[in-house]
Amino acid sequence: MKITAVKSWYPLDENRAFDVGRDHLADFEEAIRAEYGCESSCCDICHALEAGFVLVAADLLTSAIEAPLLAALEQAHRFNGTANLASSEDEWPKWHEYWSEAEKEGRLWKCAHCEVFNWGSNYCGACLAPRPVWKLTHAAYCGMARVLASDPDPEVVRAQAAFEIRYARRKGFDIAVRRCGAEWEILESEGCALVPGESGVLTLELTA
């Protein structure tokens, strides 16, 4: 069986014939890629498709825009008995679990400016605002300031803060906690003639 997609079906720019095979997921994926050319980092349809949630991507697409090619393929597979479209109900809970895990792991982040969720990119796909990152800075009492670590994952930056504190203690400096988990003071040794470069304030903060 063949389906002809005519060029009036956005975004196709020419008539195109589609073979209807026995693998409905492969056919649906091809139809979604043909009818939906979005590559935005904030597009759930794109990411669901890339992550293997084809039926979720199909549901999202048909609820967002008209998708005549996808609709025609669904009808063809119903007629051939080669698709269990009800299985999308089983796929949605897995997609929600995948979403939650991605947010916990930092692969999915929420833009602080427009509150849109983004997948992986360092810039928001909706408003182009940069992704917030965690920074560890050292403001030395000798006047120098530097960024010791910068990463979207707070655990990476916290690990660097722990390393810097352990290193300062091994060198004999006392540490005073200014803000628990966020700011520490590396104190000067008593009787030192010059301000050591290590003395100063370590600050952990989220910056947009």
C-alpha positions, 0 to 999 in steps of 0.5 A: 500500500502506498500513500501520496503526500501532496505538497500542500501538506505543510511543510512538504515542498513536493509530492511524495509517496510513502510505502506503508510497511508492517512497522507502524512505529517506523512509518509514524517516525518518518511521517513526523519527521516529514511533517514537522521540521522543528529542531528547537531545544524546548520542543517535546515532540522532537525530544520524544521522537529522538528518545524513542517515544514515537507514540508520545511524539505522535500524540503531541504532534496531532494535538498541536497541529494538523498532521494529515500524513500521520493521520493517513498512516494511522488509518492505513495501519488500522485497516491493515491491522498492523498497529496497536495505537492504544499502546500509547497509553502505556508509553505515556507513564514511561515518558513522564518518568523519563522527563522526571529523571532528566530534570533531576539529572540536569538534562532538562532545565527550566528557563528562568526568564520565560519558564519554558523547559529545554532539553540539553541546550545552553540557551533557551529555545524559546527566548534565547536566554542563557542556561543558568549555571552554578559558579564557584568564585574565590575572592582573595583578600589580596584583591584577586578574584577568579572563577574556580568552577562553572557548570549547570550541574550543582554537584560538579561545582559543590565537589570543587568547593569541597576540594578547595576547602580540604586543600586549604585545611591541609595547608593549615588555614582555618575555615569559617562558614558564612552561609551553610553550603554556599559561602566559606571564609578561608581565614588568615593565619595569625601573625602572617606578615603578608596576606596569603593568596588562599585567604578570602571568600569562596562563594557558590551561587546560581547565575543566569 
